[in-house]
Amino acid sequence: GPACRMFLADAGAEVIKIERPQRGDDSRLFPPFKEGWSGSYVTLQRGKKGIALNMKESEGVEIFRELVKISDVVVENMTPGTMTKLGLDYQSLKVLKEDIILCSISGYGQTGPLSPLPGYDSVIQAMSGIMSITGFPEGPPTRVGSLISDISSAVFGAMGICMALFYREKTGKGNLVDVSMFDVSLTLLAAN
C-alpha cells in the first residue's frame, strides 16, 4: 500500500495518506534514522499529504467517507474484511461515489482460505517459492535482499489502478482492484 501510493504520488497524483492518531504509520519506526526521522517513512511518504483519523470512531469513518466523495481512488492494505467491518468495502464506497476505484493490497487476496493471514514480504517470499531459487544450491532457501514481494505488489497495484482509470474513462464505471502479494510473487517465478 505505501509504495503503491508513493508511485502514484511520483506520477503526479494528489495522495492523502491516512494514519492512526498518536502512533502513525508503522514505517515511522523502521531504521535507519536521521535526525529522528525514519528513512523508510520519509521515502514511502514522499509527495503525499497526511491526515490522522481514528477509524475506530464514527467521526473518523465519516471524515473518510467525505474524502471518498471527492476522490478518484482509494488504496488500502488492511487485513481482508477490515474495510467491510468499517462499512467501507467496495460496494459501500460505490454508494458514496459511483465511479470510485478501490485498490486492496493484501498478502493472499480478499477471498480464499489464506486471506485472513497477514502478508509480510519475507513470509510471501517463502510461501511463493522465491526463496527456493535464491542463494546457493547446497544452502538453505534465502530471502531476496530487497522487499521484492512488497515493491512488486505495489507496482501491480499502481498498474491495476491505471487500467481501472482507463476503463472508467471509457465506461464511466469504477472498479475493485484486488492485489495479492502471493499471486504477484508467483508471477515473478514465471520463467523458472
FENMORA-V190594 format. One line per field, one symbol per residue. phi: phi as a letter, one per 20 degrees, with the letter a starting at -180 (. if undefined). A space follows every 50 residues. Layout:
# FENMORA-V190594
phi->???
This chain:
# FENMORA-V190594
phi->.ffgfffffgeofeddedcffmfmfgffeefedclndfffffffdgmdec bdcefedffffffggffgfddebddcceggofffgemcfgffffffbgdf dddddbfcnecofegfffdegfffgfffogffddndgedfgcfffeefff ffffffffffffffffgfffdndfadddddgfffffffeged
